Amino acid sequence: MVVKRSLRTRSDWCLPPVPAGQCPLCSRPLVPGFSVDEHHLVPRSKGGRVKETVHRICHRKIHATFSEKELARDFHTWESLRTHPAIASFIRWVAQKPPEFYRRNVTSSERR
C-alpha cells in the first residue's frame, strides 16, 4: 500500500482496528497495534483470498518455516499448522510471552 509521506508521519494514521479475540495459532489475546498481522491460510499467490488476524511474531514464524507451496498444499488449516513439530515448539515458547510481544529475528535455520 502506498501512503503519502505526510500521512506516514502522522500519529493518528495506523493499522485498522483488530477484531477482539484470540490468535488462531497460539490462542493468546490479540491487542490492536503493531503486534498483529493478517495471514492468508492459502497464500495469495496460490489463489487464497481469506485472511485472518494473527500475532505478527506468529505470522513471521509460519512464513519462516514453510514455503508458499507447502502452505497451500499441506498446511492450509490452523490444526495442521499446530501439529508441525517446529510450530508446536514455537507455540510452547511464545505462550509465556505477553500478547504485545514481538521479536524481529524469529527465523528458521532449517530452510537455509
N, CA, C and O atoms as a GROMACS GRO file, in nm:
protein
  448
    1MET      N    1   0.085  -0.117   0.000
    1MET     CA    2   0.000   0.000   0.000
    1MET      C    3   0.090   0.124   0.000
    1MET      O    4   0.184   0.133   0.079
    2VAL      N    5   0.060   0.216  -0.088
    2VAL     CA    6   0.137   0.339  -0.097
    2VAL      C    7   0.065   0.446  -0.017
    2VAL      O    8  -0.055   0.469  -0.035
    3VAL      N    9   0.138   0.511   0.072
    3VAL     CA   10   0.081   0.615   0.156
    3VAL      C   11   0.166   0.740   0.139
    3VAL      O   12   0.289   0.734   0.137
    4LYS      N   13   0.099   0.854   0.127
    4LYS     CA   14   0.171   0.980   0.113
    4LYS      C   15   0.263   1.001   0.232
    4LYS      O   16   0.232   0.962   0.345
    5ARG      N   17   0.377   1.063   0.206
    5ARG     CA   18   0.475   1.086   0.312
    5ARG      C   19   0.413   1.164   0.428
    5ARG      O   20   0.443   1.136   0.544
    6SER      N   21   0.327   1.262   0.398
    6SER     CA   22   0.266   1.341   0.505
    6SER      C   23   0.176   1.255   0.594
    6SER      O   24   0.163   1.283   0.713
    7LEU      N   25   0.115   1.152   0.537
    7LEU     CA   26   0.030   1.064   0.618
    7LEU      C   27   0.113   0.965   0.699
    7LEU      O   28   0.073   0.927   0.809
    8ARG      N   29   0.228   0.922   0.645
    8ARG     CA   30   0.311   0.825   0.716
    8ARG      C   31   0.364   0.879   0.847
    8ARG      O   32   0.386   0.802   0.941
    9THR      N   33   0.384   1.009   0.856
    9THR     CA   34   0.441   1.066   0.977
    9THR      C   35   0.335   1.110   1.078
    9THR      O   36   0.369   1.144   1.191
   10ARG      N   37   0.209   1.109   1.039
   10ARG     CA   38   0.104   1.149   1.132
   10ARG      C   39   0.082   1.041   1.236
   10ARG      O   40   0.084   0.922   1.204
   11SER      N   41   0.062   1.081   1.360
   11SER     CA   42   0.045   0.985   1.468
   11SER      C   43  -0.093   0.920   1.467
   11SER      O   44  -0.110   0.811   1.523
   12ASP      N   45  -0.193   0.984   1.404
   12ASP     CA   46  -0.327   0.926   1.404
   12ASP      C   47  -0.346   0.825   1.292
   12ASP      O   48  -0.450   0.759   1.286
   13TRP      N   49  -0.246   0.811   1.202
   13TRP     CA   50  -0.256   0.711   1.096
   13TRP      C   51  -0.195   0.582   1.147
   13TRP      O   52  -0.078   0.580   1.186
   14CYS      N   53  -0.271   0.476   1.148
   14CYS     CA   54  -0.219   0.348   1.194
   14CYS      C   55  -0.297   0.236   1.126
   14CYS      O   56  -0.382   0.261   1.041
   15LEU      N   57  -0.267   0.114   1.164
   15LEU     CA   58  -0.335   0.000   1.108
   15LEU      C   59  -0.482   0.000   1.147
   15LEU      O   60  -0.518   0.057   1.249
   16PRO      N   61  -0.568  -0.064   1.066
   16PRO     CA   62  -0.709  -0.072   1.103
   16PRO      C   63  -0.727  -0.148   1.233
   16PRO      O   64  -0.643  -0.231   1.269
   17PRO      N   65  -0.836  -0.122   1.305
   17PRO     CA   66  -0.857  -0.190   1.433
   17PRO      C   67  -0.867  -0.341   1.415
   17PRO      O   68  -0.919  -0.390   1.315
   18VAL      N   69  -0.816  -0.412   1.512
   18VAL     CA   70  -0.818  -0.557   1.510
   18VAL      C   71  -0.942  -0.606   1.582
   18VAL      O   72  -0.975  -0.556   1.689
   19PRO      N   73  -1.012  -0.703   1.524
   19PRO     CA   74  -1.126  -0.757   1.596
   19PRO      C   75  -1.081  -0.824   1.726
   19PRO      O   76  -0.976  -0.887   1.731
   20ALA      N   77  -1.161  -0.808   1.829
   20ALA     CA   78  -1.126  -0.869   1.958
   20ALA      C   79  -1.127  -1.020   1.943
   20ALA      O   80  -1.206  -1.076   1.867
   21GLY      N   81  -1.041  -1.084   2.014
   21GLY     CA   82  -1.037  -1.230   2.009
   21GLY      C   83  -0.900  -1.283   2.036
   21GLY      O   84  -0.816  -1.217   2.098
   22GLN      N   85  -0.877  -1.404   1.989
   22GLN     CA   86  -0.752  -1.472   2.013
   22GLN      C   87  -0.683  -1.502   1.881
   22GLN      O   88  -0.746  -1.510   1.776
   23CYS      N   89  -0.554  -1.518   1.890
   23CYS     CA   90  -0.475  -1.560   1.775
   23CYS      C   91  -0.512  -1.705   1.744
   23CYS      O   92  -0.509  -1.789   1.834
   24PRO      N   93  -0.546  -1.736   1.621
   24PRO     CA   94  -0.584  -1.874   1.589
   24PRO      C   95  -0.467  -1.973   1.597
   24PRO      O   96  -0.490  -2.093   1.598
   25LEU      N   97  -0.345  -1.924   1.602
   25LEU     CA   98  -0.230  -2.015   1.611
   25LEU      C   99  -0.192  -2.041   1.756
   25LEU      O  100  -0.184  -2.157   1.799
   26CYS      N  101  -0.167  -1.935   1.833
   26CYS     CA  102  -0.114  -1.952   1.970
   26CYS      C  103  -0.220  -1.934   2.079
   26CYS      O  104  -0.194  -1.964   2.195
   27SER      N  105  -0.338  -1.888   2.043
   27SER     CA  106  -0.451  -1.868   2.136
   27SER      C  107  -0.430  -1.760   2.240
   27SER      O  108  -0.505  -1.752   2.337
   28ARG      N  109  -0.328  -1.674   2.221
   28ARG     CA  110  -0.312  -1.559   2.310
   28ARG      C  111  -0.404  -1.448   2.262
   28ARG      O  112  -0.439  -1.446   2.144
   29PRO      N  113  -0.445  -1.356   2.349
   29PRO     CA  114  -0.533  -1.247   2.307
   29PRO      C  115  -0.466  -1.154   2.206
   29PRO      O  116  -0.345  -1.131   2.214
   30LEU      N  117  -0.542  -1.103   2.112
   30LEU     CA  118  -0.493  -1.007   2.014
   30LEU      C  119  -0.512  -0.866   2.069
   30LEU      O  120  -0.621  -0.831   2.115
   31VAL      N  121  -0.407  -0.786   2.063
   31VAL     CA  122  -0.411  -0.648   2.110
   31VAL      C  123  -0.387  -0.558   1.989
   31VAL      O  124  -0.286  -0.574   1.920
   32PRO      N  125  -0.478  -0.464   1.961
   32PRO     CA  126  -0.459  -0.378   1.844
   32PRO      C  127  -0.325  -0.305   1.849
   32PRO      O  128  -0.279  -0.263   1.955
   33GLY      N  129  -0.264  -0.291   1.733
   33GLY     CA  130  -0.135  -0.223   1.725
   33GLY      C  131  -0.041  -0.294   1.629
   33GLY      O  132  -0.085  -0.370   1.543
   34PHE      N  133   0.087  -0.268   1.646
   34PHE     CA  134   0.185  -0.324   1.554
   34PHE      C  135   0.221  -0.469   1.583
   34PHE      O  136   0.300  -0.528   1.510
   35SER      N  137   0.165  -0.527   1.687
   35SER     CA  138   0.196  -0.666   1.717
   35SER      C  139   0.103  -0.763   1.645
   35SER      O  140   0.111  -0.884   1.668
   36VAL      N  141   0.015  -0.713   1.557
   36VAL     CA  142  -0.077  -0.800   1.485
   36VAL      C  143  -0.054  -0.788   1.334
   36VAL      O  144  -0.003  -0.688   1.284
   37ASP      N  145  -0.093  -0.892   1.264
   37ASP     CA  146  -0.077  -0.901   1.120
   37ASP      C  147  -0.193  -0.981   1.063
   37ASP      O  148  -0.270  -1.041   1.138
   38GLU      N  149  -0.206  -0.983   0.931
   38GLU     CA  150  -0.307  -1.065   0.867
   38GLU      C  151  -0.238  -1.177   0.790
   38GLU      O  152  -0.136  -1.154   0.724
   39HIS      N  153  -0.295  -1.296   0.797
   39HIS     CA  154  -0.235  -1.413   0.732
   39HIS      C  155  -0.338  -1.480   0.642
   39HIS      O  156  -0.452  -1.502   0.683
   40HIS      N  157  -0.297  -1.511   0.520
   40HIS     CA  158  -0.380  -1.590   0.428
   40HIS      C  159  -0.344  -1.737   0.452
   40HIS      O  160  -0.228  -1.775   0.435
   41LEU      N  161  -0.440  -1.818   0.490
   41LEU     CA  162  -0.411  -1.960   0.511
   41LEU      C  163  -0.360  -2.024   0.382
   41LEU      O  164  -0.264  -2.100   0.384
   42VAL      N  165  -0.425  -1.993   0.271
   42VAL     CA  166  -0.373  -2.031   0.140
   42VAL      C  167  -0.312  -1.904   0.083
   42VAL      O  168  -0.382  -1.804   0.069
   43PRO      N  169  -0.182  -1.904   0.051
   43PRO     CA  170  -0.117  -1.782   0.004
   43PRO      C  171  -0.188  -1.719  -0.116
   43PRO      O  172  -0.245  -1.790  -0.199
   44ARG      N  173  -0.184  -1.588  -0.124
   44ARG     CA  174  -0.248  -1.518  -0.234
   44ARG      C  175  -0.193  -1.563  -0.368
   44ARG      O  176  -0.268  -1.572  -0.466
   45SER      N  177  -0.064  -1.593  -0.374
   45SER     CA  178  -0.004  -1.638  -0.499
   45SER      C  179  -0.058  -1.774  -0.544
   45SER      O  180  -0.045  -1.811  -0.660
   46LYS      N  181  -0.118  -1.848  -0.452
   46LYS     CA  182  -0.176  -1.979  -0.483
   46LYS      C  183  -0.328  -1.974  -0.487
   46LYS      O  184  -0.394  -2.078  -0.483
   47GLY      N  185  -0.385  -1.852  -0.494
   47GLY     CA  186  -0.530  -1.837  -0.508
   47GLY      C  187  -0.606  -1.812  -0.380
   47GLY      O  188  -0.729  -1.810  -0.382
   48GLY      N  189  -0.538  -1.793  -0.269
   48GLY     CA  190  -0.606  -1.770  -0.141
   48GLY      C  191  -0.664  -1.630  -0.132
   48GLY      O  192  -0.604  -1.533  -0.180
   49ARG      N  193  -0.780  -1.619  -0.072
   49ARG     CA  194  -0.845  -1.490  -0.055
   49ARG      C  195  -0.878  -1.460   0.091
   49ARG      O  196  -0.878  -1.344   0.133
   50VAL      N  197  -0.907  -1.563   0.167
   50VAL     CA  198  -0.948  -1.545   0.307
   50VAL      C  199  -0.826  -1.516   0.392
   50VAL      O  200  -0.725  -1.587   0.385
   51LYS      N  201  -0.835  -1.411   0.474
   51LYS     CA  202  -0.725  -1.378   0.564
   51LYS      C  203  -0.778  -1.366   0.707
   51LYS      O  204  -0.893  -1.330   0.730
   52GLU      N  205  -0.691  -1.398   0.801
   52GLU     CA  206  -0.726  -1.390   0.942
   52GLU      C  207  -0.620  -1.313   1.016
   52GLU      O  208  -0.504  -1.309   0.975
   53THR      N  209  -0.659  -1.251   1.126
   53THR     CA  210  -0.568  -1.171   1.207
   53THR      C  211  -0.494  -1.262   1.304
   53THR      O  212  -0.554  -1.342   1.376
   54VAL      N  213  -0.361  -1.248   1.305
   54VAL     CA  214  -0.274  -1.326   1.394
   54VAL      C  215  -0.168  -1.232   1.452
   54VAL      O  216  -0.154  -1.119   1.406
   55HIS      N  217  -0.096  -1.280   1.552
   55HIS     CA  218   0.017  -1.202   1.602
   55HIS      C  219   0.124  -1.194   1.493
   55HIS      O  220   0.142  -1.289   1.417
   56ARG      N  221   0.193  -1.083   1.487
   56ARG     CA  222   0.298  -1.065   1.387
   56ARG      C  223   0.409  -1.170   1.405
   56ARG      O  224   0.461  -1.221   1.306
   57ILE      N  225   0.444  -1.201   1.528
   57ILE     CA  226   0.551  -1.298   1.552
   57ILE      C  227   0.508  -1.438   1.505
   57ILE      O  228   0.589  -1.514   1.454
   58CYS      N  229   0.380  -1.470   1.523
   58CYS     CA  230   0.328  -1.600   1.475
   58CYS      C  231   0.329  -1.603   1.322
   58CYS      O  232   0.366  -1.704   1.262
   59HIS      N  233   0.289  -1.494   1.261
   59HIS     CA  234   0.286  -1.485   1.115
   59HIS      C  235   0.426  -1.503   1.057
   59HIS      O  236   0.445  -1.577   0.961
   60ARG      N  237   0.524  -1.436   1.116
   60ARG     CA  238   0.661  -1.447   1.067
   60ARG      C  239   0.716  -1.589   1.085
   60ARG      O  240   0.791  -1.638   1.001
   61LYS      N  241   0.680  -1.654   1.195
   61LYS     CA  242   0.726  -1.791   1.218
   61LYS      C  243   0.668  -1.886   1.113
   61LYS      O  244   0.738  -1.975   1.064
   62ILE      N  245   0.542  -1.869   1.080
   62ILE     CA  246   0.479  -1.953   0.978
   62ILE      C  247   0.556  -1.941   0.846
   62ILE      O  248   0.591  -2.042   0.785
   63HIS      N  249   0.582  -1.817   0.802
   63HIS     CA  250   0.647  -1.796   0.674
   63HIS      C  251   0.797  -1.827   0.679
   63HIS      O  252   0.858  -1.852   0.575
   64ALA      N  253   0.857  -1.825   0.797
   64ALA     CA  254   0.998  -1.864   0.810
   64ALA      C  255   1.013  -2.015   0.805
   64ALA      O  256   1.120  -2.065   0.770
   65THR      N  257   0.909  -2.087   0.839
   65THR     CA  258   0.915  -2.232   0.846
   65THR      C  259   0.873  -2.300   0.716
   65THR      O  260   0.930  -2.402   0.677
   66PHE      N  261   0.771  -2.244   0.650
   66PHE     CA  262   0.713  -2.310   0.532
   66PHE      C  263   0.723  -2.224   0.408
   66PHE      O  264   0.719  -2.101   0.415
   67SER      N  265   0.737  -2.290   0.293
   67SER     CA  266   0.729  -2.218   0.166
   67SER      C  267   0.581  -2.198   0.133
   67SER      O  268   0.494  -2.258   0.196
   68GLU      N  269   0.554  -2.114   0.036
   68GLU     CA  270   0.414  -2.091  -0.004
   68GLU      C  271   0.353  -2.218  -0.061
   68GLU      O  272   0.234  -2.244  -0.041
   69LYS      N  273   0.433  -2.295  -0.131
   69LYS     CA  274   0.384  -2.422  -0.187
   69LYS      C  275   0.343  -2.518  -0.076
   69LYS      O  276   0.239  -2.582  -0.085
   70GLU      N  277   0.425  -2.528   0.030
   70GLU     CA  278   0.392  -2.615   0.144
   70GLU      C  279   0.267  -2.566   0.216
   70GLU      O  280   0.183  -2.646   0.255
   71LEU      N  281   0.255  -2.435   0.232
   71LEU     CA  282   0.137  -2.380   0.298
   71LEU      C  283   0.010  -2.414   0.220
   71LEU      O  284  -0.090  -2.454   0.278
   72ALA      N  285   0.014  -2.397   0.090
   72ALA     CA  286  -0.104  -2.423   0.007
   72ALA      C  287  -0.138  -2.572   0.004
   72ALA      O  288  -0.256  -2.609   0.007
   73ARG      N  289  -0.036  -2.657  -0.002
   73ARG     CA  290  -0.058  -2.800  -0.018
   73ARG      C  291  -0.090  -2.871   0.113
   73ARG      O  292  -0.185  -2.949   0.120
   74ASP      N  293  -0.011  -2.846   0.218
   74ASP     CA  294  -0.020  -2.927   0.340
   74ASP      C  295  -0.065  -2.853   0.466
   74ASP      O  296  -0.122  -2.914   0.556
   75PHE      N  297  -0.041  -2.724   0.472
   75PHE     CA  298  -0.063  -2.651   0.598
   75PHE      C  299  -0.160  -2.535   0.580
   75PHE      O  300  -0.130  -2.422   0.619
   76HIS      N  301  -0.276  -2.562   0.522
   76HIS     CA  302  -0.374  -2.456   0.497
   76HIS      C  303  -0.487  -2.454   0.601
   76HIS      O  304  -0.589  -2.388   0.582
   77THR      N  305  -0.467  -2.525   0.713
   77THR     CA  306  -0.559  -2.516   0.826
   77THR      C  307  -0.478  -2.488   0.952
   77THR      O  308  -0.359  -2.519   0.958
   78TRP      N  309  -0.543  -2.428   1.051
   78TRP     CA  310  -0.474  -2.398   1.176
   78TRP      C  311  -0.434  -2.526   1.248
   78TRP      O  312  -0.328  -2.531   1.310
   79GLU      N  313  -0.518  -2.629   1.240
   79GLU     CA  314  -0.487  -2.755   1.307
   79GLU      C  315  -0.360  -2.818   1.249
   79GLU      O  316  -0.275  -2.867   1.323
   80SER      N  317  -0.349  -2.817   1.116
   80SER     CA  318  -0.230  -2.877   1.055
   80SER      C  319  -0.105  -2.796   1.088
   80SER      O  320   0.002  -2.854   1.105
   81LEU      N  321  -0.116  -2.666   1.098
   81LEU     CA  322  -0.002  -2.583   1.137
   81LEU      C  323   0.041  -2.616   1.280
   81LEU      O  324   0.160  -2.632   1.307
   82ARG      N  325  -0.056  -2.626   1.372
   82ARG     CA  326  -0.024  -2.652   1.512
   82ARG      C  327   0.041  -2.788   1.535
   82ARG      O  328   0.114  -2.805   1.633
   83THR      N  329   0.016  -2.885   1.447
   83THR     CA  330   0.070  -3.020   1.468
   83THR      C  331   0.214  -3.034   1.419
   83THR      O  332   0.281  -3.131   1.454
   84HIS      N  333   0.264  -2.941   1.340
   84HIS     CA  334   0.402  -2.949   1.292
   84HIS      C  335   0.496  -2.927   1.412
   84HIS      O  336   0.473  -2.836   1.491
   85PRO      N  337   0.600  -3.009   1.425
   85PRO     CA  338   0.688  -3.000   1.544
   85PRO      C  339   0.752  -2.863   1.566
   85PRO      O  340   0.760  -2.818   1.680
   86ALA      N  341   0.796  -2.796   1.460
   86ALA     CA  342   0.860  -2.665   1.477
   86ALA      C  343   0.759  -2.561   1.526
   86ALA      O  344   0.793  -2.477   1.609
   87ILE      N  345   0.638  -2.566   1.475
   87ILE     CA  346   0.534  -2.470   1.517
   87ILE      C  347   0.488  -2.504   1.658
   87ILE      O  348   0.465  -2.413   1.738
   88ALA      N  349   0.473  -2.632   1.690
   88ALA     CA  350   0.432  -2.672   1.825
   88ALA      C  351   0.534  -2.625   1.928
   88ALA      O  352   0.496  -2.577   2.035
   89SER      N  353   0.661  -2.637   1.897
   89SER     CA  354   0.766  -2.589   1.987
   89SER      C  355   0.759  -2.437   2.002
   89SER      O  356   0.774  -2.384   2.112
   90PHE      N  357   0.737  -2.368   1.891
   90PHE     CA  358   0.724  -2.222   1.894
   90PHE      C  359   0.604  -2.179   1.979
   90PHE      O  360   0.615  -2.084   2.057
   91ILE      N  361   0.491  -2.248   1.966
   91ILE     CA  362   0.371  -2.213   2.043
   91ILE      C  363   0.397  -2.229   2.192
   91ILE      O  364   0.355  -2.146   2.272
   92ARG      N  365   0.466  -2.336   2.231
   92ARG     CA  366   0.500  -2.355   2.374
   92ARG      C  367   0.587  -2.240   2.423
   92ARG      O  368   0.569  -2.192   2.535
   93TRP      N  369   0.682  -2.196   2.340
   93TRP     CA  370   0.771  -2.087   2.378
   93TRP      C  371   0.697  -1.954   2.387
   93TRP      O  372   0.712  -1.880   2.485
   94VAL      N  373   0.616  -1.921   2.286
   94VAL     CA  374   0.552  -1.790   2.281
   94VAL      C  375   0.435  -1.779   2.379
   94VAL      O  376   0.392  -1.668   2.411
   95ALA      N  377   0.383  -1.891   2.426
   95ALA     CA  378   0.272  -1.888   2.522
   95ALA      C  379   0.310  -1.817   2.652
   95ALA      O  380   0.223  -1.767   2.723
   96GLN      N  381   0.439  -1.812   2.683
   96GLN     CA  382   0.488  -1.747   2.805
   96GLN      C  383   0.504  -1.596   2.789
   96GLN      O  384   0.530  -1.526   2.887
   97LYS      N  385   0.490  -1.546   2.667
   97LYS     CA  386   0.515  -1.405   2.637
   97LYS      C  387   0.385  -1.325   2.644
   97LYS      O  388   0.277  -1.381   2.627
   98PRO      N  389   0.395  -1.194   2.670
   98PRO     CA  390   0.274  -1.109   2.670
   98PRO      C  391   0.217  -1.097   2.528
   98PRO      O  392   0.290  -1.118   2.431
   99PRO      N  393   0.089  -1.063   2.514
   99PRO     CA  394   0.024  -1.055   2.382
   99PRO      C  395   0.090  -0.956   2.286
   99PRO      O  396   0.084  -0.976   2.165
  100GLU      N  397   0.153  -0.850   2.338
  100GLU     CA  398   0.214  -0.749   2.251
  100GLU      C  399   0.357  -0.785   2.212
  100GLU      O  400   0.420  -0.711   2.137
  101PHE      N  401   0.409  -0.897   2.260
  101PHE     CA  402   0.548  -0.935   2.236
  101PHE      C  403   0.575  -0.952   2.087
  101PHE      O  404   0.497  -1.014   2.015
  102TYR      N  405   0.688  -0.896   2.042
  102TYR     CA  406   0.732  -0.913   1.904
  102TYR      C  407   0.884  -0.907   1.900
  102TYR      O  408   0.944  -0.816   1.957
  103ARG      N  409   0.944  -1.003   1.834
  103ARG     CA  410   1.089  -1.005   1.815
  103ARG      C  411   1.116  -1.026   1.668
  103ARG      O  412   1.067  -1.122   1.609
  104ARG      N  413   1.193  -0.937   1.609
  104ARG     CA  414   1.214  -0.938   1.464
  104ARG      C  415   1.293  -1.056   1.413
  104ARG      O  416   1.277  -1.094   1.297
  105ASN      N  417   1.377  -1.114   1.493
  105ASN     CA  418   1.470  -1.212   1.440
  105ASN      C  419   1.423  -1.357   1.453
  105ASN      O  420   1.506  -1.447   1.468
  106VAL      N  421   1.294  -1.381   1.448
  106VAL     CA  422   1.243  -1.518   1.451
  106VAL      C  423   1.252  -1.574   1.310
  106VAL      O  424   1.173  -1.537   1.222
  107THR      N  425   1.347  -1.661   1.288
  107THR     CA  426   1.365  -1.723   1.157
  107THR      C  427   1.389  -1.871   1.175
  107THR      O  428   1.407  -1.920   1.287
  108SER      N  429   1.390  -1.941   1.068
  108SER     CA  430   1.416  -2.084   1.073
  108SER      C  431   1.545  -2.114   1.000
  108SER      O  432   1.563  -2.073   0.886
  109SER      N  433   1.635  -2.184   1.066
  109SER     CA  434   1.760  -2.221   1.003
  109SER      C  435   1.742  -2.345   0.915
  109SER      O  436   1.831  -2.378   0.836
  110GLU      N  437   1.628  -2.413   0.928
  110GLU     CA  438   1.604  -2.536   0.852
  110GLU      C  439   1.583  -2.508   0.704
  110GLU      O  440   1.611  -2.595   0.621
  111ARG      N  441   1.534  -2.391   0.667
  111ARG     CA  442   1.506  -2.362   0.527
  111ARG      C  443   1.628  -2.312   0.454
  111ARG      O  444   1.624  -2.302   0.331
  112ARG      N  445   1.737  -2.281   0.522
  112ARG     CA  446   1.855  -2.224   0.456
  112ARG      C  447   1.940  -2.329   0.393
  112ARG      O  448   2.044  -2.298   0.333
   0.00000   0.00000   0.00000
